Amino acid sequence: MNKNAFTINNVATYVGQTVELKGWIFNLRSSGKILFLIVRDGTGFMQCVVSKAEVGDEVFDLGKSLRQESSVIIKGTIRAESRSPLGFEMDVKSLELVHLSDEFPIALKEHGVGFLMEKRHLWIRSPKQNALLRIRAVVEQGIRDFLNQQGFVLIDSPILTGSAAEGSSTLFELDYFGEKAYLSQTGQLYQEAAAMAFGKVYCFGPTFRAEKSKTRRHLTEFWMVEPEMAYVEYEENLAIQENLVYYLIQRVLKECSKELHTLERDLSKLESIQLPFPRVRYEAMLEFLNTHQRDKKWGDDITGLDETIISSHYQQPVFITHFPVENTPFYMLPDTTDTRVVLAADLMAPEGYGEIIGGSQRVHDMDQLLARIHEAGLSEETYEWYLDLRKYGSVPHSGFGMGLERFVGWMAGIDHIREAAPFPRTIEKIYP
């Protein structure tokens, strides 16, 4: 094999061979005439053993002079080692210094998350943060694979928009050549237009909410996948959501076992998830919350604390369905059998992780949509293009949005979703 093809993640195929490892020093310790280097190469971490008798005084002294995060090129022979967490080690033959690092600011000890977030550009080199972002990458690819296999077409929605979908109070406003524009809260309205052209579509990218929230579930910039489907109604929409979630759980369990182990995730919590997911109406959920002293009445929001109570109670993801009309965006379709509520649902993840998906059947009747826009106090002129979709071949259709960071946070079992973003944005953080 080509020695340049060696990486730590495929070390098992190189046992007995001499290879070249290009990477960085994560940790080192010495024991007399033996030096142990923990080296990372972006694909994993491996112990490299430097023997003074094997490499000579000059190379051995070079090894002892290395600092955390110094970049090196090491040549050596791979051997099996049952005592190593990886199962393999390298016996070093030569060592080349590429760059001697300054004293690394994140020492190998406990640090507060506030400090670590200030060094996020460096913190992502650590094993747990590396594992988290690898899980995120697998989830992203899994979302695309699932939807593509189901016949969805990727249609990118714009980031800059002239209209709101969720309400103007959480919009980031900016000047667009003398006109008001906003950072997109959602690509949904554009996906509805695309669904009328392609049938089943989705967008997947950053969205923005100017919520002054400091909870562990909120970011001001987060990634969301938003499928929209023509001729798909409420129940089918829920089935697609739960099938996507179940597919992603199985994929993470299969492809990220090493990363989940690094994060010390309790796998039994994920392995126990089964289809179908329970469905509980909003009204019944209020009754459940009131058994937990929440004093809820019709029309009250389900808050973050409520979500924690709900998702801590259920061992499976659970749909909360049929929310009050007055609490929901203008595009959600009222239920003809109970006009107090809309055909909408939020999917709550278990273990206290709260909402990961929100979706609904959309209003497809022109007059009904106009009435909903006026009730919401929105400008008919602003939504003229959106209303066109109800003039020219309107059909029943549905869609949903799933927050990537919330889903990854649940998979990884972390406390705050800021760690599920490579460079998170919160009300207190826009650096680095």
C-alpha positions in Angstrom: 0.0 0.0 0.0 1.0 3.6 -0.6 2.5 4.8 2.7 0.9 8.3 2.1 -2.5 6.7 2.4 -2.1 5.9 6.1 -4.4 7.5 8.5 -5.2 6.6 12.1 -8.8 5.6 11.4 -7.6 2.8 9.0 -4.6 1.7 11.2 -5.8 -1.9 11.3 -5.0 -2.5 7.7 -1.3 -1.5 8.3 -0.2 -3.9 11.1 3.4 -4.9 10.6 4.0 -2.1 8.0 6.2 1.0 8.3 4.1 4.1 7.6 4.3 7.8 7.8 2.0 9.7 10.2 1.4 13.4 9.7 -0.3 15.0 12.6 -0.1 17.0 15.9 1.0 16.1 19.4 -2.0 15.8 21.7 -0.1 14.7 24.8 3.3 13.2 25.8 5.0 11.6 28.7 8.3 10.0 29.3 9.5 7.0 31.3 13.3 6.9 31.4 14.5 6.0 27.9 11.0 5.6 26.5 8.8 8.4 25.3 5.0 8.1 24.7 3.5 10.5 22.2 -0.3 10.7 21.7 -0.6 12.0 18.2 -3.8 13.0 16.4 -4.1 13.3 12.6 -7.7 14.6 12.2 -9.0 11.0 11.9 -8.2 9.7 15.3 -5.7 9.6 18.2 -2.8 7.0 18.5 0.1 6.4 20.9 3.5 6.4 19.3 6.4 4.9 21.3 9.8 6.4 21.0 12.7 4.3 22.2 16.0 6.1 22.8 17.9 3.0 21.8 16.0 2.8 18.5 16.1 6.5 17.4 19.2 7.8 19.0 19.8 10.8 21.4 19.1 13.6 18.9 15.6 12.3 17.9 14.8 11.3 21.4 15.7 14.8 22.8 13.6 16.4 20.0 10.7 14.3 21.1 11.1 15.4 24.7 11.1 19.0 23.6 7.7 18.9 21.9 4.7 20.8 23.2 1.1 20.1 23.0 -0.2 20.8 19.4 3.3 20.8 17.9 3.0 19.5 14.3 5.1 16.5 13.4 5.8 13.9 10.7 6.5 10.5 12.3 7.7 7.3 10.6 7.3 4.0 12.3 5.9 0.4 12.4 2.4 -0.4 13.4 1.7 -3.2 15.8 -1.3 -4.5 17.7 -1.5 -3.6 21.4 -4.4 -4.8 23.4 -3.6 -2.3 26.3 -4.1 0.6 24.0 -7.6 2.1 23.7 -7.2 2.1 19.9 -5.8 -1.5 19.9 -2.7 -0.5 18.0 0.5 1.5 18.6 3.4 2.8 16.5 7.0 2.0 17.2 8.8 5.2 16.0 11.8 5.1 13.7 12.1 8.8 12.9 10.6 12.1 13.9 10.4 15.3 12.0 9.3 18.6 13.6 7.1 20.7 11.3 6.3 23.4 13.8 7.0 23.8 17.5 3.8 25.0 19.1 3.6 27.9 21.5 2.4 27.0 24.9 -1.1 25.7 24.1 -3.8 27.7 26.0 -6.1 24.7 26.6 -4.1 22.6 29.0 -5.0 18.9 29.6 -7.2 19.7 32.6 -10.7 20.7 33.4 -11.8 24.1 32.1 -15.1 26.0 32.2 -17.2 26.0 29.1 -17.1 29.8 29.0 -13.4 29.8 28.7 -13.4 27.0 26.2 -15.9 28.8 24.0 -13.6 31.7 23.8 -11.0 29.3 22.4 -13.5 27.4 20.2 -11.2 27.5 17.2 -8.7 25.4 19.3 -11.2 23.5 21.5 -12.5 21.5 18.4 -9.2 19.7 18.4 -10.1 17.8 21.6 -11.4 14.2 21.5 -14.9 14.9 22.7 -15.5 18.0 20.5 -14.0 16.1 17.6 -16.4 13.3 18.2 -19.4 15.6 18.4 -18.6 17.3 15.1 -18.1 13.9 13.4 -21.5 12.8 14.6 -22.9 16.1 13.2 -21.3 15.3 9.8 -22.8 11.8 9.8 -26.3 13.2 10.7 -26.0 15.8 7.9 -25.1 13.2 5.3 -27.8 10.9 6.7 -30.5 13.5 6.2 -29.4 14.1 2.6 -29.2 10.4 1.9 -32.7 9.7 3.4 -34.4 12.5 1.5 -32.6 11.8 -1.8 -33.5 8.1 -1.6 -37.2 9.1 -1.0 -37.2 11.2 -4.2 -36.8 14.7 -2.7 -35.0 17.4 -4.7 -32.6 19.8 -2.9 -33.7 23.4 -3.7 -31.7 26.1 -1.9 -33.8 28.8 -0.2 -32.4 32.4 0.0 -30.7 33.6 3.2 -31.9 37.2 2.6 -35.6 37.7 2.5 -38.2 40.5 2.4 -40.9 38.8 4.4 -41.3 36.9 7.7 -42.7 33.4 8.1 -42.6 33.0 11.9 -43.3 36.6 13.1 -41.3 39.8 12.9 -40.2 40.0 16.6 -37.4 37.4 16.1 -36.0 38.8 12.8 -32.6 40.2 12.2 -33.3 43.3 10.2 -30.9 44.9 7.7 -30.8 47.5 5.1 -31.0 46.1 1.5 -30.2 49.1 -0.8 -32.7 51.3 1.0 -35.3 48.6 1.6 -35.9 46.5 4.7 -34.7 42.9 4.5 -34.1 40.1 7.0 -31.9 37.1 7.6 -34.1 34.1 7.0 -35.9 32.4 9.8 -36.9 29.6 7.5 -36.8 28.5 3.9 -40.3 27.1 4.1 -42.2 29.5 2.0 -39.8 29.1 -0.9 -39.9 25.4 -0.5 -43.6 25.5 -0.9 -43.1 27.2 -4.2 -40.6 24.6 -5.2 -42.9 21.7 -4.2 -45.4 22.9 -6.8 -42.7 22.5 -9.4 -40.9 19.3 -8.2 -43.3 17.5 -5.9 -41.0 16.7 -3.0 -38.2 19.2 -2.1 -36.0 20.3 0.8 -33.5 23.0 1.8 -30.8 22.5 4.3 -28.8 25.4 5.7 -28.5 28.2 8.3 -31.5 30.0 9.7 -31.6 32.9 12.1 -33.7 33.9 15.1 -33.2 37.1 17.1 -34.5 35.6 20.3 -33.0 36.9 23.5 -32.8 33.5 25.0 -30.0 32.0 27.0 -31.3 28.5 27.3 -29.3 25.4 26.5 -31.6 24.8 23.5 -31.3 28.1 21.7 -28.8 29.5 19.2 -29.3 32.7 17.1 -27.9 30.9 14.1 -28.7 27.2 13.6 -29.0 24.8 10.7 -32.3 23.4 9.7 -33.6 20.9 7.1 -37.0 21.8 5.7 -38.8 19.3 3.5 -42.0 20.3 1.7 -44.3 17.8 -0.1 -47.1 18.3 -2.6 -50.1 16.0 -2.2 -48.9 15.0 1.2 -51.4 15.5 4.1 -51.1 15.6 7.8 -50.7 11.9 8.9 -48.3 11.1 6.0 -46.2 14.1 7.0 -45.9 12.7 10.6 -44.9 9.3 9.2 -42.1 10.8 7.1 -40.8 12.7 10.1 -40.6 9.7 12.4 -39.1 7.5 9.6 -36.4 10.1 9.1 -35.6 10.3 12.8 -35.5 6.5 13.2 -33.2 6.2 10.1 -30.8 8.8 11.6 -30.7 7.1 15.0 -29.8 3.7 13.4 -27.2 5.4 11.2 -25.5 7.2 14.1 -25.5 3.9 16.1 -23.9 2.1 13.2 -21.4 4.7 12.0 -20.5 6.6 15.2 -19.9 3.9 17.8 -16.4 5.1 18.5 -17.6 8.7 18.8 -20.5 7.8 21.1 -18.1 5.8 23.3 -15.7 8.9 23.5 -18.7 11.0 24.6 -19.7 8.3 27.1 -23.2 8.2 25.6 -25.7 5.7 27.1 -26.5 3.7 24.0 -29.4 1.9 25.5 -31.4 5.2 25.4 -31.0 5.3 21.6 -31.2 1.6 21.0 -34.6 1.4 22.7 -36.3 3.8 20.3 -39.1 2.1 18.3 -41.7 3.2 15.7 -44.3 4.5 15.7 -43.9 7.5 18.0 -46.7 8.3 20.4 -49.1 11.1 19.4 -50.7 13.3 22.2 -53.0 16.2 21.5 -52.1 19.6 22.9 -55.2 19.7 25.1 -54.3 16.3 26.6 -50.7 17.4 27.1 -51.9 20.4 29.1 -53.7 18.0 31.4 -50.5 16.0 31.8 -48.4 19.1 32.6 -51.0 20.1 35.2 -50.3 16.9 37.0 -46.8 18.3 37.4 -48.0 21.5 38.9 -47.7 23.6 35.7 -51.2 25.3 36.0 -51.7 25.3 32.2 -54.8 26.6 30.4 -56.0 26.6 26.8 -53.9 28.8 24.7 -50.8 28.7 26.9 -47.4 28.1 25.2 -45.5 24.9 26.0 -42.3 26.4 27.4 -38.8 25.0 27.7 -39.5 23.7 31.2 -42.7 22.1 29.9 -40.7 20.4 27.1 -38.3 19.1 29.7 -41.1 17.6 31.8 -42.6 16.0 28.7 -39.5 14.6 27.2 -38.2 13.4 30.5 -41.5 11.4 31.0 -41.5 9.6 27.6 -38.9 7.1 26.8 -39.6 7.6 23.1 -39.9 10.7 20.9 -43.5 12.0 21.2 -45.6 14.2 18.9 -47.6 17.0 20.5 -50.4 17.6 18.0 -53.4 20.0 17.2 -52.2 23.3 18.7 -54.6 26.3 19.1 -55.1 28.3 15.9 -54.3 31.6 17.7 -50.9 30.3 18.7 -49.7 29.3 15.3 -48.3 30.8 12.1 -50.7 31.9 9.4 -49.8 29.1 7.0 -50.9 26.2 9.2 -54.1 24.5 8.2 -57.0 24.5 10.7 -58.6 21.1 11.4 -62.0 20.9 9.7 -63.2 18.6 12.5 -62.2 21.1 15.2 -61.6 24.6 13.9 -60.0 25.6 17.3 -56.8 23.8 16.3 -54.4 23.4 13.4 -53.1 20.2 11.8 -49.6 20.7 13.2 -47.3 18.8 15.5 -44.0 19.2 17.3 -41.8 16.2 17.9 -40.2 16.1 21.3 -37.0 14.1 21.9 -36.8 12.1 25.2 -34.3 12.5 28.0 -35.2 16.2 28.4 -34.0 17.3 25.0 -37.3 18.9 24.0 -38.5 19.9 20.5 -36.5 18.7 17.5 -39.1 19.0 14.7 -42.0 21.3 14.0 -44.4 20.7 11.1 -47.9 21.0 9.7 -50.2 20.7 6.8 -50.2 24.1 5.0 -53.2 26.2 4.1 -53.9 25.6 0.4 -57.1 27.5 -0.1 -56.7 31.1 -1.4 -59.5 32.7 0.7 -58.5 30.9 3.8 -54.9 31.9 3.5 -55.8 35.5 2.9 -57.9 35.5 6.0 -55.1 34.0 8.1 -52.7 36.6 6.8 -55.1 39.4 7.7 -55.7 37.9 11.2 -51.9 37.9 11.8 -51.7 41.6 10.8 -49.4 40.9 7.9 -49.2 42.7 4.6 -51.0 41.1 1.7 -48.7 42.8 -0.7 -45.6 41.3 0.9 -46.9 37.8 0.4 -48.2 38.4 -3.2 -45.8 35.8 -4.6 -46.8 33.3 -1.9 -50.5 33.8 -2.7 -49.8 33.1 -6.3 -49.1 29.5 -5.3 -52.8 29.3 -4.4 -53.9 30.8 -7.7 -52.2 28.4 -10.0 -52.7 24.7 -9.3 -52.9 24.7 -5.5 -52.9 21.3 -3.9 -52.9 20.0 -0.3 -49.3 20.0 0.9 -47.3 19.6 4.1 -43.8 20.1 5.5 -41.6 20.3 8.5 -38.4 21.7 9.9 -35.8 19.8 11.9 -33.1 21.6 13.9 -29.7 20.0 13.3 -28.0 21.1 16.4 -30.9 20.0 18.7 -30.9 16.6 17.0 -27.1 16.2 17.2 -27.2 17.3 20.9 -29.7 14.5 21.6 -27.7 11.9 19.7 -24.5 12.9 21.6 -26.1 13.3 25.0 -24.6 16.8 25.6 -26.0 19.4 28.0 -26.0 22.4 25.6 -26.5 22.5 21.9 -23.8 25.2 21.4 -21.3 22.3 21.4 -23.2 20.7 18.5 -22.2 23.7 16.2 -18.6 24.2 15.0 -18.7 27.9 15.8 -21.9 28.6 17.7 -23.7 32.0 17.6 -25.7 33.0 20.8 -26.9 36.4 22.1 -23.6 36.6 23.9 -21.2 35.2 21.3 -20.2 36.1 17.8 -16.4 35.5 18.3 -14.5 33.5 17.1 
